[in-house]
Amino acid sequence: MKKKLYYLFFASIFTLNVHAQVTIGSLDVPQEGAVLELKSDTLGFLPPRLNLVSLNKPDPLRVHVEGMIVFNKTVKTDEKLQIGFYYNTGSQWRRLYSTPSFTENWFYMPSIAFDTSNPSNEEITIDLYDEFKNQLNSSNNVTASDEAPVMALSTIPAATDLYYYVTAHDPEVFEIISISNDGKMKYKIKASASDETFLNIVFVEK
């Protein structure tokens, strides 16, 4: 019995080597140019699911392997790791996006008005994400180009899918206290705004 199994094993290896192309799930010949093709009308492809440690470390793999694709199950904000597919460049992990990302992965927040008419030591909270979402997904007072949808974006990232930055501001007018993970900024108005007052806010897609 063992001899028959050995013969079957070596025969299978020989067949794979001869054809050099394999179809799993069907006896059909693989698509031209494909070394491996999976076929099914009811099943999906399930890649390895693991917990990455860092974008720059191969762990839990022993070494970086260029072209390796895995599904990461761990969220590590400090390491910029999110749940999803990652591929290996040979020296680090990079996230695979299922939808087109924003240009260069970042964008300025749309213009909004800050009331600086009553300077005080009072702490104020503004939801940057809601302000952004309401402008881009609102049909109120919007002028669009010919044939463009009234709403600028049909889908937008979730609040926690973005990083929030105040890249520059007038310290004579604004005191920035903190920005939460979902885009709520706490600040104080120290003085009334002038013609030279500025506040630059940048969103970065994770």
C-alpha positions as CSV (number, residue, x, y, z in Angstrom):
1,M,0.0,0.0,0.0
2,K,2.8,2.4,0.9
3,K,4.5,1.8,-2.5
4,K,1.3,2.7,-4.3
5,L,1.0,5.9,-2.3
6,Y,4.6,6.8,-3.1
7,Y,4.0,6.1,-6.8
8,L,0.9,8.3,-6.7
9,F,2.8,11.1,-4.9
10,F,5.7,11.1,-7.4
11,A,3.3,10.8,-10.3
12,S,1.4,13.9,-9.1
13,I,4.7,15.9,-8.7
14,F,5.8,14.8,-12.2
15,T,2.4,15.9,-13.6
16,L,2.7,19.4,-12.0
17,N,6.2,19.8,-13.2
18,V,5.2,18.9,-16.8
19,H,2.3,21.2,-17.0
20,A,3.8,24.1,-14.9
21,Q,0.3,25.5,-14.7
22,V,-2.3,24.4,-12.3
23,T,-6.1,24.9,-11.9
24,I,-7.6,24.3,-8.5
25,G,-11.4,23.7,-8.4
26,S,-11.7,22.6,-12.1
27,L,-10.2,20.4,-14.7
28,D,-10.1,23.3,-17.1
29,V,-6.8,24.6,-18.5
30,P,-5.6,27.7,-16.5
31,Q,-5.8,31.1,-18.0
32,E,-2.9,31.7,-20.4
33,G,-0.1,33.3,-18.5
34,A,-1.2,32.2,-15.1
35,V,0.9,29.7,-13.1
36,L,-2.1,29.1,-10.7
37,E,-5.8,29.7,-11.2
38,L,-8.5,29.1,-8.6
39,K,-12.1,28.5,-9.8
40,S,-15.3,28.4,-7.8
41,D,-18.8,29.8,-8.0
42,T,-19.5,29.5,-4.3
43,L,-16.1,29.7,-2.5
44,G,-13.5,32.5,-2.0
45,F,-9.8,32.7,-1.7
46,L,-8.6,32.9,2.0
47,P,-5.0,34.2,2.4
48,P,-3.1,33.9,5.7
49,R,-4.5,35.9,8.5
50,L,-2.0,37.1,11.1
51,N,-1.0,39.9,13.4
52,L,1.7,42.2,12.0
53,V,3.9,43.9,14.5
54,S,5.2,46.9,12.5
55,L,5.4,48.1,9.0
56,N,9.2,47.8,9.1
57,K,9.5,44.4,10.8
58,P,8.7,41.1,9.1
59,D,7.2,39.6,12.2
60,P,5.5,37.2,12.5
61,L,7.4,36.2,9.4
62,R,11.0,35.4,9.9
63,V,12.2,37.7,7.0
64,H,10.8,40.2,4.6
65,V,9.7,38.5,1.4
66,E,9.0,40.7,-1.7
67,G,5.5,40.1,-3.1
68,M,4.1,38.4,0.1
69,I,0.5,39.2,0.7
70,V,-1.3,38.7,4.1
71,F,-4.4,39.8,5.9
72,N,-3.5,41.8,9.1
73,K,-5.8,41.4,12.1
74,T,-4.2,43.9,14.4
75,V,-4.9,47.6,14.8
76,K,-1.8,49.5,16.0
77,T,-2.2,53.3,15.6
78,D,1.3,54.1,16.7
79,E,2.6,51.7,14.0
80,K,0.1,52.9,11.4
81,L,-1.3,49.3,11.2
82,Q,-5.0,48.8,10.3
83,I,-7.1,45.7,9.7
84,G,-6.8,44.7,6.0
85,F,-4.5,43.4,3.3
86,Y,-0.8,44.2,3.2
87,Y,1.9,43.3,0.7
88,N,5.6,43.1,1.3
89,T,8.1,45.2,-0.7
90,G,11.1,43.2,0.4
91,S,11.9,45.6,3.2
92,Q,8.5,46.7,4.7
93,W,4.8,46.1,4.7
94,R,2.4,48.4,2.7
95,R,-1.4,48.4,2.9
96,L,-3.4,47.3,-0.1
97,Y,-6.4,49.6,-0.7
98,S,-9.7,48.3,-2.0
99,T,-10.7,51.7,-3.3
100,P,-8.7,54.6,-4.8
101,S,-7.0,56.6,-2.1
102,F,-7.0,60.4,-2.1
103,T,-4.3,62.2,-4.1
104,E,-1.0,61.6,-2.4
105,N,-2.9,60.2,0.6
106,W,-3.6,63.7,2.2
107,F,-5.8,66.7,1.6
108,Y,-6.5,70.1,3.2
109,M,-9.8,70.4,5.1
110,P,-12.4,72.5,3.3
111,S,-12.7,76.1,4.5
112,I,-14.8,76.7,7.6
113,A,-15.5,79.8,9.7
114,F,-14.2,80.2,13.2
115,D,-15.8,82.8,15.4
116,T,-13.1,84.9,17.1
117,S,-15.3,87.8,18.1
118,N,-15.3,86.9,21.8
119,P,-11.8,86.0,23.0
120,S,-11.9,84.1,26.4
121,N,-10.2,81.3,28.2
122,E,-13.1,79.0,27.5
123,E,-12.3,75.7,25.9
124,I,-14.2,75.1,22.6
125,T,-14.7,71.8,20.8
126,I,-15.3,71.5,17.0
127,D,-15.9,68.3,15.1
128,L,-13.5,68.6,12.1
129,Y,-14.7,65.4,10.6
130,D,-18.4,66.4,10.7
131,E,-17.6,69.8,9.2
132,F,-15.6,68.0,6.4
133,K,-18.3,65.4,5.8
134,N,-21.2,67.9,5.8
135,Q,-19.5,70.1,3.1
136,L,-18.6,67.2,0.8
137,N,-21.8,65.2,1.2
138,S,-24.3,68.1,1.2
139,S,-26.3,69.4,-1.7
140,N,-27.0,72.7,0.0
141,N,-25.5,75.8,-1.7
142,V,-23.3,73.6,-4.0
143,T,-22.5,74.6,-7.5
144,A,-21.2,71.7,-9.6
145,S,-19.7,71.4,-13.0
146,D,-21.8,70.0,-15.9
147,E,-22.7,66.4,-15.5
148,A,-21.0,66.2,-12.0
149,P,-22.9,64.7,-9.1
150,V,-24.3,67.3,-6.7
151,M,-22.5,65.5,-3.8
152,A,-18.8,65.7,-4.2
153,L,-18.1,62.2,-2.7
154,S,-20.4,59.2,-2.7
155,T,-18.4,57.6,-0.1
156,I,-15.9,59.1,2.4
157,P,-13.5,57.5,5.0
158,A,-14.8,56.9,8.5
159,A,-13.7,59.4,11.2
160,T,-11.2,57.0,12.6
161,D,-9.7,56.2,9.1
162,L,-8.0,59.6,9.1
163,Y,-5.2,61.4,10.9
164,Y,-5.8,65.0,11.8
165,Y,-3.2,67.7,11.9
166,V,-3.0,71.5,12.5
167,T,0.1,72.2,10.4
168,A,0.1,75.9,11.0
169,H,-1.9,78.5,12.9
170,D,-1.7,82.0,14.3
171,P,-0.7,81.5,18.0
172,E,-1.8,85.1,18.8
173,V,-5.4,84.1,18.1
174,F,-5.6,80.3,18.5
175,E,-4.5,77.9,21.2
176,I,-4.8,74.4,20.0
177,I,-5.3,72.0,22.9
178,S,-5.8,68.6,21.4
179,I,-7.4,66.6,18.6
180,S,-9.1,63.3,19.3
181,N,-8.7,60.1,17.2
182,D,-12.1,60.8,15.5
183,G,-11.4,64.4,14.6
184,K,-12.7,66.5,17.5
185,M,-10.5,69.5,18.1
186,K,-10.3,71.4,21.4
187,Y,-9.0,75.0,21.2
188,K,-9.2,78.4,22.8
189,I,-9.7,81.9,21.2
190,K,-7.0,84.2,22.7
191,A,-7.7,87.3,20.5
192,S,-9.9,88.5,17.7
193,A,-8.7,87.6,14.2
194,S,-7.0,90.0,11.8
195,D,-6.5,90.0,8.1
196,E,-3.4,87.9,8.6
197,T,-4.9,85.2,10.9
198,F,-4.6,81.7,9.5
199,L,-5.3,78.1,10.6
200,N,-4.3,75.2,8.3
201,I,-5.8,71.8,8.9
202,V,-4.7,68.7,7.1
203,F,-6.3,65.2,6.9
204,V,-4.2,62.2,6.2
205,E,-5.7,58.9,5.1
206,K,-4.5,56.0,7.2
